[in-house]
Amino acid sequence: MGAMTNHLCLGMCAVYSFFGVTLAISPAFFWGPASVASYWTAMDESGVWFGRALGFFMTAITSSPYWAGMPKDVLAKVYLPCNAYFAALFLQASFLLKSTGPAPQNLLPFNMWWTQLPIAAAFLVMNIIAVGEKPSKAKRK
């Protein structure tokens, strides 16, 4: 495992655990129609329920190298198809969905999903590099 794998796992944990914790606590409050950082301009109880479940899952998986001993090189391989798929979904949310804003009260006057596009691109590039890294000679813990 190389440096890019470490950077990828730390970055994914920082971004998606933050988003995950806030989703698990209250998707509508943090990111819903009335939020100043609204990612969704429409959210019913099924969206809240699913957001909470997804938030917990995101946090558990992305933080797993730091509490469960998940090998980072294995997690980088798992992340690759996920990051490619997320990039496509973020493009859809940014340009095609009608329920993703911008909401009138947003602090930023544009669709908040636009902020995810450079992050998704960076993670995808980092992920491709990480998966291509040569394994270190140190024993995996």
N, C-alpha and C positions, 0 to 999 in steps of 0.2 A: 504494500500500500504506500502510495506516495503523498506528497504535499497537496496535490489537487484534490485527492479523495478526502483528506482532512478538511480542506477549505469547503468543499461541496457539502459534506455532512454538517459542518458547523453552520454554514449559510442556510441550508435547508431547515435545520433545527431553529435557528433564530427567526427566520421569516415565518415558517409554517407552524411552529409552536406558538408564536405570538398570535397569529391569526387563529390557530386552533383553540387556544385557551379562551379567546374572546368569543369565538363561535360557541364553544361548549357552555360558556356562562350565559350569554344572551345575544344571539345573532341579530335580533331586531334592534336592540339598543345600540350595539356597536356598529352595525353595517346595514341596518334596515332602512325603510322609507323615511323615517324621521331623523336619522342620524346625520351629523355634520360631515361624516365620511361614508355616505350611503353608496354601497355597491349594488343594492337592489332597491328599486323604487316600488316594488310589490313583493310582499312576503306574507303568506298565510301560515296557519299553524303547522301545516305539513312541512313547509320550508324551514320554520323554526326548529321543528323536531329533527329534520334531516341535518340541518346546520349544526345542531348540538352534537349529534352522533358523529358527523364528519369531523368536527372540531376536536373531539376527544381522540378519535382515531388518528388524525393528523399529528396531534401532539405526542401520542404514544409511539408512533412509528418514527417520527423525525428525531425524537429525543432518545430512542432506544439504544444508541451506542453509548450513551452516558449513564444509563441506569440499568440496562438489561444485558450489557455485554455484546450487543449486536455487532458483528464485524463490519467495519465501515466499507471494506472493499465489496462485500456481499450486498450491502445496502445500496452502494453506488450502482450496482447492476440492476437492482430492483427499481431504483429511481429513474433509470434511463427511459423505459417506455412510458412511465408516469409523466416525466417532464416533457416528453414529446407530445403526449396527449393533452397535458395541462396547457401547453403553449397554444395548441389549436383551440381549446375551449376558451382561453383568455382572448384570443382573436375574435371568436364568435361573440363573447360578452362585450368586447370593446366596440364592435362595428355592426353586429346583426340583431342582437336581442333588443327588444323594446322596453324591457323591465330593468335595465341596468343603468339608467340615468343619462345625464346627471340630474340629481334632485335639486330643487331650487335652493335649499338651505346648505348645500355642500360648501365646505370651506374652499375647495378648488372648483372652478366653474366648468369642469369637464367630467366625462365618464371616468370614475375611479379605476375601472379596469385597465385604462391606458397606463396607469402606473405599474401594473403587473407585467406589461409586455417587455420592458427592458430587463426586469428581474427574471422572467421566464427565459428570455434569450440567454442571459448570462448563465443561469443554472444549466441550461441545455448544453451550452458550449463547455462549461466546466465538467459536466457529466460525461460528455463524450471523451474529453481528455482523461478524466479519472478512470473510466473503464479501460482505456488504453494504456494506463500506467503499468509498468512491470511490478510484480509483487516484490516486496522487500524480502531480504533473506532472514529477517527477524521472524521468530515464531509467532503465529497468531495466538492471541489470548482468548 
